[in-house]
C-alpha cells in the first residue's frame, strides 16, 4: 500500500491547524477564568474591608471595577482604592 506524499502532507497540515484552533479557543477561556477568580477574590477583600471599615467609620463601594482592581493588584490595589476614596471625598 503506497500513500501519496501530498495526502501525508495534507493530514499533517490538518492536524497542525486543528491544534492551533484548539489552542486559540483554550487560551481565552483560561484568561476569562482568571478574570472571574481575581474579581471574586477582590470582591471578598473589599467586603472584608467594608466589615472592618464599618467599625472605623468608612466604606468602599463594591462594584466590578473596584473588585477587579483589588483582584489584579492585590494589596497595592486595595491601598489605591482607599487612597482614591479619601482623596475624592
Secondary structure as UniProt FT lines:
FT   HELIX           5..56
FT   HELIX           64..73
FT   HELIX           75..88
//
